[in-house]
Amino acid sequence: DALAREFLEELGVPIRVGAHLATGFQTSENGLIELSVFEAQLVDQSPSASSDHDVLHWVESSRLADYPFPEADLPAVKALLARPQS
């Protein structure tokens, strides 16, 4: 419920939350960050803007290696890159 609410608040789109994909960890000056990533399916339209980020890009998962990611995101990126491309 919290993830669906965040998508609605930050991206303005409803989603259906699916299975857990990966969990990553990263240390920061404020302590340990734990990032749990779940599969999600858009219910309607794709988001076109974000209330929390300056730029929003939709890319094929095969292109994820072209982008820099924080350490906590890497387990999810690796899991997506390991999936067969359709």
Residue pairs with C-beta under 8 A, 6 or more apart in sequence:
3 15
3 17
3 38
3 40
4 14
4 15
4 16
4 17
7 13
7 14
7 15
7 40
7 47
8 14
8 15
9 51
10 50
10 51
10 52
11 47
11 49
11 50
11 51
11 56
12 47
12 49
12 51
13 42
13 43
13 44
13 45
13 46
13 47
14 42
14 43
14 44
15 40
15 41
15 42
15 43
16 40
16 41
16 43
17 38
17 39
17 40
18 38
18 39
18 40
18 41
19 38
19 39
20 36
20 37
20 38
21 37
21 38
21 39
21 76
21 79
21 80
22 36
22 37
22 75
22 76
22 78
22 79
23 34
23 35
23 36
23 37
23 75
24 34
24 35
24 37
24 71
24 72
24 73
24 74
24 75
24 76
25 32
25 33
25 34
25 35
25 71
25 72
26 32
26 33
26 35
26 70
26 71
26 72
27 33
33 72
34 72
35 72
35 73
35 76
37 73
37 75
37 76
37 79
46 58
47 56
48 56
49 56
50 56
59 66
59 67
60 85
61 80
61 81
61 83
61 85
62 81
62 85
64 77
64 80
64 81
65 77
65 81
69 77
